[in-house]
Amino acid sequence: MTVNIHHWDKGVRPEGDAFLFGENTVSDTPNKSTAQDPSKRDFMKKTTGLSVAAALMALVPPSVKSGAWAAGSDAPEKPNLSIGFIPLTDCASVVISSVKGFDKKYGLTITPSKEASWAAVRDKLVNGELDAAHVLYGLVYGVHLGIGGPKKDMAVLATLNNNGQAISLSNQLKARGVTDGASLAKLIAAEPKEYTFAQTFPTGTHAMWLYYWLAAYGINPFTQAKVITVPPPQMVANMRVDNMDGFCVGEPWNARAIRDNIGFTAVTTQDIWKDHPEKVLGTTAEFVQKYPNTARAMTAAILDAAKYIDTMANRSEVAKIISAKSYVNTDFDSIEDRMLGQYDNGIGKKWSDPNYMKFYNDGAVSFPYLSDGMWFLTQHKRWGLLKEHPDYLKIAKEVNRIDIYKQAAAMTKTPLPKSDMRTSKLIDGVVWDGKDPRAYADGFKIKV
């Protein structure tokens, strides 16, 4: 199934999981190796008076603690959680929170649930089959507004990672002299035809990086190219059989395209936007309202896992863990090199990238900046997913649960930024600071 997202109207429900060929079979069944849930009796035996989380909460300032307690207790209302993920390197904090026992520290048992596509993650979050998920930032906002699927009030509890995605182009394009955005634009202008590019979900991050990059080089992604939606683990297989000229996806699938000799890295997403927001810990607003203590404890467990992953001495071990069949299901080398910041673009350039995939970075990664959420809304408006300008700041405040995050940050001693907004300059030299999102969205020369 091919989806041209610029034709969608509000209320249409694109499935977002179109693909023709597959590899790395995935399952919707949660990891069975996870320890069985403790009974209430066993849990109480292990708890003397206050839970560990309660002891930690004693250190939290009253202004932060206010509103955090449910039914007179800080214990998680729902201790057993299913958190969805897609086989990508940046699912690491969800996996490590469970494998390394960071969940137990906060009275939780997290079961990572491997999903086949972002559409599956969306649907299972909406219907409550998943409690939370490693999920595309823009997907959460799309669901909140009823674009790209059913409408449901959503919540972002933390950002899971910055950087670490890429745009890969085929060896067929390389044979025609394409090595980067400028040479791609030159070819498309000289030889117009149907060039096909894939992203992973229509309102998601990879779609926005792909469109932004193409437009930065004067290529209109909707009039000069064909856009299709393919789940991340299926990208390599589809390009191998010439279903596409390029794709934007998270690691390790860009590195895998090089190892399989079917493509090369044209640009990393950190070169499009240094320290850009990527995946988030997403859930529904209903879940946070019903289980506020659980939401806080889950966020704290993820923050501790992120700290562990961002210790470089741990990264090879993490790469080994997540390479397993039950998680990313690919070779260790395809994951490890880029996790360590060691890049090879497949056409002769090798470098140590200081802007490799980061999960914590002293809390700078994890904080759910309002301006980050607003940026995705500006791009949804730019590309016609939103017909009218939304109330950008209002929606960001609804979705990004900074209150829950600050409670978890206090529990984990995670530093907080000075502002809920941040400023960045993207690849085209345009600065985004969140101050005038309407003007920003309308200011692009190439848009729908």
Number of C-alpha atoms within 10 A of each C-alpha: 12 15 17 13 19 14 10 16 14 15 12 13 15 21 19 25 22 19 18 13 15 14 12 13 11 19 13 14 11 16 15 11 9 13 11 10 15 13 9 10 9 10 13 12 9 10 12 9 9 12 19 16 19 17 13 14 20 11 12 19 11 11 8 15 18 11 12 18 16 16 7 7 13 22 22 22 17 16 22 18 19 19 27 31 28 26 28 23 26 30 25 26 28 28 25 24 26 21 18 12 17 23 27 16 16 25 23 24 24 27 25 30 27 24 22 21 24 26 23 17 26 26 16 17 24 22 11 14 13 21 22 29 28 27 29 27 24 30 27 30 30 26 21 22 20 18 24 30 24 18 17 19 18 26 26 29 30 27 31 30 27 27 25 26 29 27 24 31 27 24 24 14 17 17 9 11 13 19 20 17 18 14 16 21 20 16 15 15 13 9 9 11 11 14 14 17 25 30 27 28 29 31 28 24 25 27 23 20 24 24 22 24 23 20 19 21 17 17 22 19 23 16 9 18 18 18 26 25 25 28 22 27 27 22 30 25 19 21 23 17 11 14 17 21 21 29 32 30 29 26 23 29 27 31 27 20 24 21 14 11 13 20 28 28 25 22 19 24 27 23 17 21 19 17 20 23 26 25 27 27 29 29 27 25 19 15 18 20 11 13 17 22 27 24 24 25 27 28 27 31 27 29 30 25 25 26 18 21 23 19 12 12 11 11 18 17 14 23 24 15 18 26 24 13 14 20 24 28 17 20 16 19 17 21 26 21 18 23 25 19 17 14 18 17 19 20 14 7 9 11 10 13 14 11 17 22 25 24 28 26 16 16 20 19 23 29 26 27 23 24 23 26 25 26 21 23 28 22 25 25 20 23 21 16 23 20 12 11 15 16 12 20 17 11 17 22 17 16 23 25 21 21 16 24 26 25 25 28 23 19 25 17 17 23 15 16 13 7 8 14 16 15 11 17 13 17 17 13 10 12 12 17 17 21 14 11 22 18 10 18 19 15 12 14 11 17 18 15
